[in-house]
């Protein structure tokens, strides 16, 4: 199940790698997906919720890391 979370909880998931699961947060006009299903907290940014949820279901469709850093400062 993909869960919507708030920015505060998203930061906790990314920093602590807990709890495990699939999450997204709406922040600064973008949707940020967090795949923490394995405890690695993979993070990707998207302009729409549909693309975000699709990536969370299939994380192999990833954007380049440099694009992610440019868009969200990670």
Buried (B, 14 or more C-beta within 10 A) or exposed (E): EBBEBEEEBBEBBBEEEEEEBBBBBBBEEBBBBBBBBEEEBBBBBBEEBEBBBBBBEEBEEEEEEEEBEEBBEE
